[in-house]
Amino acid sequence: MADLAVVTELLLSYFSATNLNYITFFHCWNFEESHDFVQRFSSSAKFVDMVNMNEDAFNSLHQAKRISSRFRMKVGMALDYECAGSDEVILKCIDHNCFSTSTFWIMIDRKRNQTVFDFLATVDLYVDAEVKVLTRNGLYDVYNNGRPLGGQLNVTLDRDIIPDTNRLGPSRFAGKPKYEHRRTLSDLTLRVGTVSQRFPRLNSSIELVVTHLESDNDRHMDHAVRFGHRLIKALQATLGYNVHYIHYDRWTFNDSTGGILGALVNKEIDLSSAGLMTKIKRMEHLASVLSYMTFELMFIFKTPESTQLTDNAFIRPFSSSVWLMILLTIMLGSIAFKLNFTAETVLQENFKPSENPSFFSLIVEFLGNYCQQGSQYMPESLSGRAMQLFMLLCTLMVYNYYTSKIVSDLIGSHKESDIKTLIQLADSHIELGIENVTYEKAFFYQSHLPDVDYLTKKKVTEKTFINSSVGLQRVRRGNFAYNCERNVAYNLIRAMFDSTEVCDLNELESMPSQFLDHLVRKDSHFREIFKVKYTRMLEVGIKKKFADYWVAKKPECFSGSIISSVTITGALPIFVLLGFGLVLSFVAFGAEIVAQFVTKDMAKKILKKTFGHVSDDRVVKRKFL
């Protein structure tokens, strides 16, 4: 009995030091001994659930399921290893992941032998297990980095027993984080999954895949996987574990199964070098230990030249209403000046001859005024000169505004495209290209977003999926939009486009930005230690160093020193106007010739009817023309 009283005091000392108030005690004591144990713990505000393993109703499987259902709660577990069936309880609890960071176990070995340690060396403990063994020599900290992965049992004395008080002394690890003591995994070989666009087949040599992931060539190829691989290597250097790489041909089949994602869920691998998006459906079984970059799909295209004459650099400075006002001003001004010159001719014909230009000459005169070509005809009257003065002032302001607007457009910032949505892109005349990788095909064919489905049905075919360098080369030629991951685009744009071409590029988001994370199973025994080590990498700047190299920055546009050139498409209205004028001139010239012959024939008929005979065309011209 005295021996049990000492055990009770030692257990109370331990659970008080760890601030655990809910304790389950697996024992084989009699009723009186159990009553004294509960009474002693209750006086210290500890709730104890006494489970007698000698009872017929005791079921180790049921107890293991009960413990595993509380995995998010911080609870204490005590087990008297001297009781029959202790080994079975431990095995069932291990099968149900009851040895985790939130479940604090203490096993009592009253006979001071190595039986409990020998047994724990044969079971699947991991680095996150909180297991203590209480013997007459003291309290020992027991863990295994991961026996199924090659780990060995680690036993370290944590607390001594103070004989005078029958209480535990201070912990040797007091004030130190848990993983300061368990800092390495050097006896483990972790299974790490890889995936690569360059080596898409399952039978690809893993040596070639790893060589590619560790190289710095072609940064646009597998940049996210290679960034993640660098972080895995840094984690390996920190924890000292060995790696067995397993290559997969894809990320996933349907966002939740298959590929490298399915391998994580099915416990085929412990970690993935390729980052995965944290989608709701995926996170049912997985948890993030590090978010290291963003992933965004977007269309890249040059600002398309408008096919409409009304949307042109030479037409755009004025709206249609202003152009209409200019035409009305020319017509009304010509009419007003014609009336003025006619009046001057009538009023001044007795004094001196006055010019009276034709109406069409005055229209040309007004066009010359708008183009600042001066004025050929000068009215004699004060009213006519006043009207001409204000007309010149009006055309001067219009001319200056028009020319300054064109100049500012040509030397200022490039005009952005009016295409802002996927639906507008689908309805435009621009051709499409998409990067030929599995995740692009999965997004366009399986995302089922309304805008994406509309675009896919209207413009996406098997020929749409092309290589990234080919696609961006077609973007450079114009009238082509290419969809790829942002970092892929930025890396290739820096290599293929000059500074003037960069300014003319537009971005259209096709898939919202998603975080890429290193994921593990929620019940992974390495989840906590990975998170601790990755947090340390963030603090010292290791992640930032890798990000500066692998995350491409947007190419700069030096628009302040660039003068835009007008293309043949942009200058089309000028030549259309010139062509229209030439056609109109030829039509007018033909009409004049026809009118001349018609008038001449009519004159001949009249002269012949009047005089009976006409001998020469000069007579007709002299008489009538």
C-alpha positions as semicolon CSV with decimal commas, in nm:
position;residue;x (nm);y (nm);z (nm)
1;M;0,000;0,000;0,000
2;A;0,286;0,235;0,083
3;D;0,421;0,169;-0,266
4;L;0,091;0,278;-0,423
5;A;0,082;0,589;-0,207
6;V;0,424;0,689;-0,342
7;V;0,304;0,629;-0,699
8;T;0,001;0,846;-0,632
9;E;0,215;1,135;-0,507
10;L;0,452;1,107;-0,800
11;L;0,169;1,106;-1,054
12;L;0,005;1,404;-0,885
13;S;0,338;1,586;-0,892
14;Y;0,378;1,521;-1,266
15;F;0,026;1,612;-1,377
16;S;0,031;1,930;-1,167
17;A;0,357;2,036;-1,332
18;T;0,210;1,980;-1,681
19;N;-0,120;2,161;-1,598
20;L;-0,335;1,862;-1,691
21;N;-0,672;1,849;-1,518
22;Y;-0,834;1,559;-1,707
23;I;-0,669;1,223;-1,656
24;T;-0,757;0,867;-1,754
25;F;-0,588;0,600;-1,541
26;F;-0,568;0,241;-1,665
27;H;-0,509;0,023;-1,357
28;C;-0,571;-0,314;-1,195
29;W;-0,600;-0,199;-0,832
30;N;-0,868;-0,298;-0,585
31;F;-1,156;-0,071;-0,487
32;E;-0,992;0,069;-0,174
33;E;-0,671;0,158;-0,355
34;S;-0,862;0,319;-0,641
35;H;-1,076;0,516;-0,394
36;D;-0,771;0,657;-0,218
37;F;-0,615;0,751;-0,554
38;V;-0,924;0,940;-0,672
39;Q;-0,967;1,111;-0,337
40;R;-0,608;1,234;-0,343
41;F;-0,640;1,371;-0,701
42;S;-0,980;1,526;-0,639
43;S;-0,841;1,731;-0,355
44;S;-0,611;1,894;-0,615
45;A;-0,896;1,974;-0,856
46;K;-0,802;1,690;-1,092
47;F;-1,069;1,490;-1,269
48;V;-0,972;1,124;-1,289
49;D;-1,140;0,861;-1,500
50;M;-1,045;0,525;-1,343
51;V;-1,051;0,237;-1,593
52;N;-1,000;-0,106;-1,435
53;M;-0,843;-0,347;-1,683
54;N;-0,941;-0,648;-1,469
55;E;-1,313;-0,594;-1,526
56;D;-1,493;-0,820;-1,770
57;A;-1,643;-0,523;-1,953
58;F;-1,302;-0,373;-2,028
59;N;-1,233;-0,344;-2,404
60;S;-0,899;-0,202;-2,516
61;L;-1,030;-0,124;-2,868
62;H;-1,321;0,077;-2,729
63;Q;-1,084;0,270;-2,501
64;A;-0,851;0,347;-2,792
65;K;-1,137;0,487;-3,000
66;R;-1,252;0,695;-2,703
67;I;-0,907;0,847;-2,662
68;S;-0,861;0,915;-3,034
69;S;-1,191;1,105;-3,044
70;R;-1,035;1,362;-2,808
71;F;-0,719;1,419;-3,011
72;R;-0,768;1,797;-3,013
73;M;-0,792;1,813;-2,634
74;K;-0,493;1,820;-2,402
75;V;-0,544;1,513;-2,180
76;G;-0,335;1,293;-1,953
77;M;-0,310;0,914;-1,973
78;A;-0,164;0,698;-1,693
79;L;-0,102;0,324;-1,737
80;D;0,013;0,078;-1,473
81;Y;0,238;-0,144;-1,684
82;E;0,228;-0,414;-1,419
83;C;-0,134;-0,491;-1,512
84;A;-0,218;-0,769;-1,754
85;G;-0,329;-0,642;-2,095
86;S;-0,110;-0,329;-2,085
87;D;0,066;-0,426;-2,406
88;E;-0,265;-0,468;-2,587
89;V;-0,385;-0,125;-2,471
90;I;-0,066;0,036;-2,605
91;L;-0,094;-0,143;-2,940
92;K;-0,461;-0,051;-2,988
93;C;-0,388;0,312;-2,899
94;I;-0,100;0,325;-3,146
95;D;-0,329;0,188;-3,418
96;H;-0,572;0,475;-3,348
97;N;-0,309;0,752;-3,327
98;C;-0,350;0,803;-2,954
99;F;0,021;0,884;-2,911
100;S;0,031;1,244;-3,028
101;T;0,138;1,587;-2,912
102;S;-0,191;1,649;-2,726
103;T;-0,203;1,321;-2,534
104;F;0,041;1,298;-2,241
105;W;0,116;0,940;-2,142
106;I;0,290;0,822;-1,825
107;M;0,361;0,452;-1,781
108;I;0,438;0,313;-1,438
109;D;0,704;0,043;-1,403
110;R;0,711;-0,043;-1,031
111;K;0,942;-0,346;-1,065
112;R;1,233;-0,144;-1,200
113;N;1,307;-0,363;-1,500
114;Q;1,355;-0,296;-1,869
115;T;1,036;-0,469;-1,985
116;V;0,845;-0,150;-2,067
117;F;1,141;-0,001;-2,257
118;D;1,195;-0,321;-2,450
119;F;0,829;-0,327;-2,550
120;L;0,821;0,042;-2,651
121;A;1,122;-0,020;-2,875
122;T;0,908;-0,256;-3,085
123;V;0,601;-0,033;-3,133
124;D;0,542;0,248;-3,384
125;L;0,614;0,560;-3,184
126;Y;0,701;0,888;-3,355
127;V;0,880;1,210;-3,275
128;D;0,563;1,390;-3,162
129;A;0,473;1,135;-2,893
130;E;0,449;1,258;-2,534
131;V;0,546;0,946;-2,338
132;K;0,701;0,929;-1,990
133;V;0,800;0,615;-1,800
134;L;0,803;0,631;-1,419
135;T;1,045;0,394;-1,244
136;R;1,207;0,392;-0,901
137;N;1,506;0,568;-1,059
138;G;1,310;0,862;-1,191
139;L;1,089;0,983;-1,477
140;Y;1,217;0,913;-1,829
141;D;1,125;1,085;-2,153
142;V;1,065;0,825;-2,425
143;Y;1,013;0,881;-2,799
144;N;1,102;0,740;-3,137
145;N;1,160;0,956;-3,446
146;G;0,957;0,704;-3,644
147;R;1,011;0,333;-3,610
148;P;0,841;0,241;-3,947
149;L;1,087;0,478;-4,119
150;G;1,398;0,342;-3,948
151;G;1,389;0,531;-3,619
152;Q;1,536;0,402;-3,291
153;L;1,392;0,441;-2,940
154;N;1,531;0,736;-2,745
155;V;1,522;0,723;-2,363
156;T;1,638;1,024;-2,158
157;L;1,610;1,090;-1,784
158;D;1,380;1,388;-1,740
159;R;1,315;1,418;-1,363
160;D;1,467;1,273;-1,050
161;I;1,262;1,154;-0,752
162;I;1,313;1,348;-0,429
163;P;1,318;1,077;-0,157
164;D;1,219;1,302;0,135
165;T;0,896;1,429;-0,027
166;N;0,820;1,151;-0,273
167;R;0,778;1,412;-0,541
168;L;0,941;1,469;-0,879
169;G;1,222;1,717;-0,913
170;P;1,249;1,986;-1,183
171;S;1,258;1,881;-1,546
172;R;1,591;1,882;-1,724
173;F;1,409;2,026;-2,028
174;A;1,233;2,304;-1,837
175;G;1,220;2,629;-2,036
176;K;1,321;2,457;-2,361
177;P;1,086;2,393;-2,653
178;K;0,992;2,032;-2,712
179;Y;1,178;2,014;-3,043
180;E;1,491;2,170;-2,900
181;H;1,548;1,832;-2,739
182;R;1,418;1,635;-3,039
183;R;1,604;1,836;-3,294
184;T;1,714;1,580;-3,551
185;L;1,564;1,296;-3,752
186;S;1,897;1,155;-3,864
187;D;1,787;0,792;-3,825
188;L;1,486;0,832;-4,060
189;T;1,438;0,800;-4,435
190;L;1,139;1,011;-4,537
191;R;0,941;0,948;-4,854
192;V;0,920;1,267;-5,061
193;G;0,698;1,292;-5,370
194;T;0,800;1,481;-5,684
195;V;0,626;1,584;-6,006
196;S;0,767;1,753;-6,316
197;Q;0,645;1,900;-6,643
198;R;0,976;1,814;-6,809
199;F;0,947;1,449;-6,702
200;P;0,573;1,379;-6,713
201;R;0,593;0,999;-6,727
202;L;0,592;0,765;-6,429
203;N;0,882;0,561;-6,566
204;S;1,113;0,862;-6,586
205;S;1,446;0,815;-6,411
206;I;1,427;0,959;-6,060
207;E;1,794;1,059;-6,087
208;L;1,718;1,272;-6,392
209;V;1,415;1,427;-6,221
210;V;1,614;1,520;-5,908
211;T;1,899;1,660;-6,122
212;H;1,647;1,878;-6,304
213;L;1,489;1,997;-5,978
214;E;1,829;2,092;-5,836
215;S;1,946;2,279;-6,147
216;D;1,903;2,652;-6,212
217;N;1,851;2,631;-6,589
218;D;1,519;2,724;-6,756
219;R;1,370;2,888;-6,449
220;H;1,026;2,904;-6,607
221;M;1,009;2,525;-6,616
222;D;0,874;2,365;-6,294
223;H;0,956;2,682;-6,099
224;A;0,704;2,609;-5,820
225;V;0,826;2,250;-5,777
226;R;1,191;2,354;-5,783
227;F;1,125;2,630;-5,529
228;G;0,953;2,375;-5,305
229;H;1,238;2,129;-5,361
230;R;1,488;2,389;-5,233
231;L;1,282;2,425;-4,915
232;I;1,270;2,047;-4,871
233;K;1,649;2,038;-4,904
234;A;1,683;2,314;-4,644
235;L;1,450;2,121;-4,413
236;Q;1,660;1,809;-4,471
237;A;1,977;2,000;-4,380
238;T;1,809;2,121;-4,060
239;L;1,668;1,788;-3,944
240;G;1,929;1,557;-4,097
241;Y;1,691;1,295;-4,235
242;N;1,755;1,087;-4,546
243;V;1,523;1,107;-4,849
244;H;1,366;0,849;-5,075
245;Y;1,214;1,027;-5,377
246;I;0,902;0,894;-5,548
247;H;0,807;1,040;-5,887
248;Y;0,445;1,097;-5,994
249;D;0,304;1,195;-6,333
250;R;0,055;1,454;-6,210
251;W;-0,059;1,661;-5,916
252;T;-0,407;1,509;-5,890
253;F;-0,686;1,355;-6,098
254;N;-0,991;1,541;-5,969
255;D;-0,868;1,784;-5,704
256;S;-0,885;1,524;-5,425
257;T;-0,755;1,186;-5,545
258;G;-0,474;1,043;-5,753
259;G;-0,131;1,180;-5,832
260;I;0,092;1,331;-5,566
261;L;-0,211;1,460;-5,372
262;G;-0,362;1,114;-5,349
263;A;-0,025;0,977;-5,232
264;L;-0,028;1,222;-4,941
265;V;-0,384;1,134;-4,845
266;N;-0,314;0,758;-4,868
267;K;0,010;0,787;-4,663
268;E;0,227;0,669;-4,953
269;I;0,460;0,966;-4,899
270;D;0,543;1,181;-4,597
271;L;0,596;1,510;-4,779
272;S;0,567;1,660;-5,128
273;S;0,832;1,877;-5,287
274;A;0,561;2,021;-5,512
275;G;0,338;2,279;-5,349
276;L;-0,036;2,216;-5,356
277;M;-0,327;2,458;-5,347
278;T;-0,521;2,466;-5,021
279;K;-0,868;2,401;-5,158
280;I;-1,153;2,317;-4,921
281;K;-1,211;1,970;-5,062
282;R;-0,845;1,882;-5,021
283;M;-0,807;2,010;-4,666
284;E;-1,045;1,752;-4,519
285;H;-0,747;1,523;-4,459
286;L;-0,450;1,759;-4,510
287;A;-0,295;2,050;-4,324
288;S;-0,046;2,318;-4,429
289;V;0,299;2,343;-4,272
290;L;0,425;2,626;-4,497
291;S;0,274;2,862;-4,751
292;Y;0,563;2,961;-4,976
293;M;0,429;3,125;-5,296
294;T;0,120;3,221;-5,493
295;F;-0,004;3,056;-5,809
296;E;-0,205;3,251;-6,067
297;L;-0,314;3,170;-6,420
298;M;-0,359;3,463;-6,656
299;F;-0,382;3,558;-7,022
300;I;-0,103;3,773;-7,169
301;F;-0,175;3,970;-7,487
302;K;-0,076;4,289;-7,662
303;T;-0,326;4,570;-7,690
304;P;-0,508;4,482;-8,011
305;E;-0,541;4,735;-8,290
306;S;-0,903;4,831;-8,328
307;T;-1,075;4,716;-8,646
308;Q;-1,325;5,005;-8,622
309;L;-1,248;5,334;-8,791
310;T;-1,416;5,524;-8,508
311;D;-1,170;5,379;-8,251
312;N;-0,847;5,511;-8,399
313;A;-0,560;5,733;-8,285
314;F;-0,657;6,002;-8,542
315;I;-1,028;5,981;-8,468
316;R;-1,011;5,927;-8,089
317;P;-0,915;6,285;-7,983
318;F;-1,270;6,402;-8,062
319;S;-1,598;6,233;-7,992
320;S;-1,850;6,182;-8,270
321;S;-2,050;6,485;-8,154
322;V;-1,742;6,712;-8,182
323;W;-1,664;6,581;-8,530
324;L;-2,025;6,652;-8,626
325;M;-1,995;7,007;-8,492
326;I;-1,679;7,060;-8,700
327;L;-1,861;6,947;-9,017
328;L;-2,157;7,171;-8,937
329;T;-1,921;7,462;-8,875
330;I;-1,758;7,410;-9,216
331;M;-2,093;7,391;-9,394
332;L;-2,260;7,679;-9,211
333;G;-1,947;7,894;-9,228
334;S;-1,919;7,836;-9,602
335;I;-2,283;7,933;-9,649
336;A;-2,239;8,246;-9,436
337;F;-1,928;8,354;-9,626
338;K;-2,097;8,285;-9,960
339;L;-2,383;8,514;-9,861
340;N;-2,134;8,777;-9,742
341;F;-1,933;8,772;-10,066
342;T;-2,253;8,781;-10,275
343;A;-2,379;9,082;-10,081
344;E;-2,045;9,259;-10,124
345;T;-2,055;9,193;-10,500
346;V;-2,406;9,341;-10,534
347;L;-2,340;9,643;-10,312
348;Q;-2,000;9,732;-10,456
349;E;-2,045;9,657;-10,825
350;N;-2,091;10,025;-10,903
351;F;-1,765;10,121;-10,729
352;K;-1,504;9,850;-10,783
353;P;-1,506;9,487;-10,879
354;S;-1,527;9,239;-10,583
355;E;-1,436;8,868;-10,584
356;N;-1,717;8,620;-10,529
357;P;-1,567;8,270;-10,487
358;S;-1,778;7,963;-10,544
359;F;-1,939;7,765;-10,259
360;F;-1,702;7,470;-10,302
361;S;-1,402;7,703;-10,294
362;L;-1,525;7,834;-9,958
363;I;-1,557;7,477;-9,822
364;V;-1,191;7,420;-9,916
365;E;-1,113;7,757;-9,755
366;F;-1,268;7,646;-9,424
367;L;-1,085;7,314;-9,431
368;G;-0,764;7,514;-9,476
369;N;-0,858;7,729;-9,176
370;Y;-0,897;7,418;-8,955
371;C;-0,558;7,295;-9,078
372;Q;-0,402;7,638;-9,010
373;Q;-0,314;7,697;-9,377
374;G;-0,415;8,062;-9,381
375;S;-0,698;8,232;-9,570
376;Q;-0,702;8,306;-9,942
377;Y;-1,023;8,512;-9,958
378;M;-1,053;8,836;-9,759
379;P;-1,397;8,996;-9,712
380;E;-1,417;9,372;-9,768
381;S;-1,695;9,437;-9,517
382;L;-1,636;9,482;-9,145
383;S;-1,894;9,215;-9,061
384;G;-1,727;8,964;-9,290
385;R;-1,384;9,029;-9,141
386;A;-1,518;8,998;-8,786
387;M;-1,677;8,664;-8,876
388;Q;-1,351;8,547;-9,032
389;L;-1,151;8,654;-8,725
390;F;-1,361;8,453;-8,480
391;M;-1,363;8,160;-8,719
392;L;-0,981;8,162;-8,724
393;L;-0,968;8,176;-8,342
394;C;-1,207;7,882;-8,315
395;T;-1,013;7,669;-8,565
396;L;-0,682;7,758;-8,391
397;M;-0,802;7,617;-8,059
398;V;-0,949;7,309;-8,221
399;Y;-0,626;7,246;-8,413
400;N;-0,403;7,288;-8,104
401;Y;-0,615;7,056;-7,895
402;Y;-0,622;6,790;-8,165
403;T;-0,247;6,790;-8,231
404;S;-0,152;6,801;-7,862
405;K;-0,381;6,506;-7,786
406;I;-0,223;6,296;-8,062
407;V;0,129;6,387;-7,954
408;S;0,055;6,308;-7,589
409;D;-0,087;5,969;-7,686
410;L;0,221;5,883;-7,889
411;I;0,480;5,983;-7,626
412;G;0,274;5,904;-7,318
413;S;0,171;5,576;-7,159
414;H;0,049;5,299;-7,381
415;K;-0,320;5,251;-7,421
416;E;-0,457;4,957;-7,224
417;S;-0,693;4,711;-7,382
418;D;-1,066;4,739;-7,319
419;I;-1,083;4,360;-7,270
420;K;-1,129;4,312;-6,895
421;T;-1,322;3,982;-6,866
422;L;-1,300;3,632;-7,009
423;I;-1,634;3,681;-7,183
424;Q;-1,502;3,989;-7,364
425;L;-1,193;3,791;-7,462
426;A;-1,411;3,509;-7,595
427;D;-1,615;3,755;-7,803
428;S;-1,308;3,934;-7,942
429;H;-1,118;3,855;-8,263
430;I;-0,805;3,757;-8,065
431;E;-0,682;3,400;-8,103
432;L;-0,607;3,193;-7,791
433;G;-0,325;2,970;-7,673
434;I;-0,292;2,780;-7,343
435;E;0,018;2,625;-7,185
436;N;0,025;2,253;-7,254
437;V;0,040;2,122;-6,894
438;T;-0,199;1,901;-6,697
439;Y;-0,319;2,163;-6,448
440;E;-0,417;2,402;-6,731
441;K;-0,631;2,134;-6,899
442;A;-0,786;2,041;-6,566
443;F;-0,874;2,404;-6,496
444;F;-1,036;2,480;-6,831
445;Y;-1,222;2,151;-6,862
446;Q;-1,310;2,078;-6,497
447;S;-1,339;2,408;-6,308
448;H;-1,697;2,468;-6,437
449;L;-1,681;2,842;-6,370
450;P;-1,934;3,025;-6,593
451;D;-1,683;3,258;-6,762
452;V;-1,427;2,980;-6,810
453;D;-1,688;2,742;-6,953
454;Y;-1,807;3,009;-7,198
455;L;-1,451;3,075;-7,315
456;T;-1,371;2,703;-7,338
457;K;-1,679;2,619;-7,547
458;K;-1,621;2,909;-7,783
459;K;-1,246;2,909;-7,844
460;V;-1,060;2,620;-7,676
461;T;-0,968;2,311;-7,880
462;E;-0,688;2,057;-7,857
463;K;-0,479;2,276;-8,089
464;T;-0,508;2,559;-7,837
465;F;-0,261;2,389;-7,599
466;I;0,091;2,481;-7,707
467;N;0,439;2,525;-7,562
468;S;0,493;2,839;-7,352
469;S;0,783;2,980;-7,558
470;V;0,586;2,932;-7,882
471;G;0,277;3,091;-7,728
472;L;0,454;3,404;-7,606
473;Q;0,634;3,440;-7,939
474;R;0,290;3,455;-8,103
475;V;0,183;3,710;-7,842
476;R;0,478;3,921;-7,952
477;R;0,346;3,922;-8,310
478;G;0,010;4,048;-8,187
479;N;-0,357;3,948;-8,207
480;F;-0,293;3,650;-7,979
481;A;-0,361;3,583;-7,610
482;Y;-0,168;3,316;-7,420
483;N;-0,265;3,163;-7,084
484;C;0,003;3,040;-6,846
485;E;0,119;3,073;-6,487
486;R;0,233;3,422;-6,392
487;N;0,596;3,331;-6,313
488;V;0,628;3,136;-6,639
489;A;0,509;3,440;-6,833
490;Y;0,733;3,689;-6,651
491;N;1,048;3,480;-6,697
492;L;0,990;3,433;-7,070
493;I;0,884;3,795;-7,126
494;R;1,215;3,915;-6,978
495;A;1,402;3,689;-7,219
496;M;1,195;3,746;-7,535
497;F;1,049;4,101;-7,520
498;D;1,227;4,435;-7,528
499;S;1,130;4,727;-7,304
500;T;0,906;4,889;-7,565
501;E;0,705;4,568;-7,618
502;V;0,658;4,511;-7,244
503;C;0,461;4,834;-7,213
504;D;0,206;4,712;-7,466
505;L;0,123;4,390;-7,278
506;N;-0,202;4,331;-7,092
507;E;-0,284;4,080;-6,818
508;L;-0,623;3,916;-6,772
509;E;-0,670;3,689;-6,473
510;S;-0,822;3,353;-6,562
511;M;-0,781;3,184;-6,223
512;P;-0,772;3,385;-5,898
513;S;-0,444;3,383;-5,709
514;Q;-0,401;3,071;-5,493
515;F;-0,143;2,994;-5,227
516;L;0,090;2,700;-5,282
517;D;0,164;2,516;-4,959
518;H;0,365;2,223;-4,838
519;L;0,097;1,990;-4,705
520;V;0,100;1,689;-4,476
521;R;-0,179;1,476;-4,339
522;K;-0,361;1,622;-4,041
523;D;-0,259;1,320;-3,835
524;S;0,103;1,330;-3,955
525;H;0,349;1,282;-3,671
526;F;0,588;1,527;-3,839
527;R;0,336;1,808;-3,876
528;E;0,448;1,998;-3,568
529;I;0,823;1,962;-3,612
530;F;0,802;2,061;-3,980
531;K;0,602;2,369;-3,889
532;V;0,855;2,468;-3,622
533;K;1,151;2,432;-3,859
534;Y;0,978;2,613;-4,145
535;T;0,889;2,899;-3,912
536;R;1,254;2,926;-3,823
537;M;1,340;2,945;-4,195
538;L;1,098;3,236;-4,230
539;E;1,262;3,414;-3,938
540;V;1,617;3,388;-4,071
541;G;1,524;3,469;-4,435
542;I;1,589;3,135;-4,605
543;K;1,249;3,134;-4,773
544;K;1,294;3,495;-4,887
545;K;1,628;3,412;-5,045
546;F;1,474;3,132;-5,250
547;A;1,170;3,347;-5,335
548;D;1,389;3,629;-5,471
549;Y;1,531;3,384;-5,723
550;W;1,234;3,164;-5,813
551;V;0,943;3,409;-5,794
552;A;0,973;3,629;-6,103
553;K;0,905;3,999;-6,072
554;K;0,688;4,175;-6,327
555;P;0,899;4,315;-6,616
556;E;0,934;4,691;-6,597
557;C;0,789;4,926;-6,856
558;F;1,006;5,231;-6,924
559;S;0,732;5,425;-7,099
560;G;0,880;5,768;-7,018
561;S;1,155;5,729;-7,278
562;I;0,954;5,552;-7,545
563;I;0,780;5,708;-7,844
564;S;0,505;5,495;-7,986
565;S;0,497;5,449;-8,360
566;V;0,175;5,457;-8,557
567;T;0,115;5,131;-8,739
568;I;-0,048;5,093;-9,076
569;T;-0,367;4,992;-8,897
570;G;-0,353;5,306;-8,685
571;A;-0,297;5,527;-8,989
572;L;-0,573;5,358;-9,188
573;P;-0,828;5,645;-9,156
574;I;-0,581;5,884;-9,320
575;F;-0,541;5,667;-9,625
576;V;-0,912;5,585;-9,629
577;L;-0,984;5,959;-9,635
578;L;-0,728;6,011;-9,911
579;G;-0,871;5,725;-10,113
580;F;-1,224;5,857;-10,063
581;G;-1,111;6,198;-10,187
582;L;-0,944;6,050;-10,497
583;V;-1,249;5,842;-10,580
584;L;-1,474;6,144;-10,531
585;S;-1,247;6,354;-10,754
586;F;-1,258;6,095;-11,033
587;V;-1,635;6,070;-10,999
588;A;-1,665;6,448;-11,017
589;F;-1,426;6,459;-11,310
590;G;-1,632;6,199;-11,495
591;A;-1,951;6,391;-11,415
592;E;-1,800;6,710;-11,554
593;I;-1,699;6,535;-11,878
594;V;-2,046;6,384;-11,917
595;A;-2,206;6,721;-11,841
596;Q;-1,979;6,888;-12,095
597;F;-2,078;6,646;-12,375
598;V;-2,446;6,663;-12,285
599;T;-2,440;7,042;-12,284
600;K;-2,252;7,048;-12,616
601;D;-2,503;6,815;-12,785
602;M;-2,795;7,022;-12,659
603;A;-2,630;7,341;-12,794
604;K;-2,576;7,184;-13,137
605;K;-2,939;7,081;-13,157
606;I;-3,058;7,431;-13,063
607;L;-2,824;7,602;-13,312
608;K;-2,916;7,360;-13,585
609;K;-3,284;7,417;-13,522
610;T;-3,234;7,792;-13,517
611;F;-2,980;7,845;-13,797
612;G;-3,016;7,524;-13,988
613;H;-2,643;7,445;-14,001
614;V;-2,347;7,434;-13,751
615;S;-2,000;7,387;-13,894
616;D;-1,766;7,418;-13,597
617;D;-1,764;7,335;-13,225
618;R;-1,610;7,675;-13,159
619;V;-1,936;7,832;-13,262
620;V;-2,117;7,630;-12,998
621;K;-1,865;7,723;-12,731
622;R;-1,881;8,089;-12,829
623;K;-2,258;8,102;-12,836
624;F;-2,342;7,890;-12,529
625;L;-2,039;7,762;-12,337
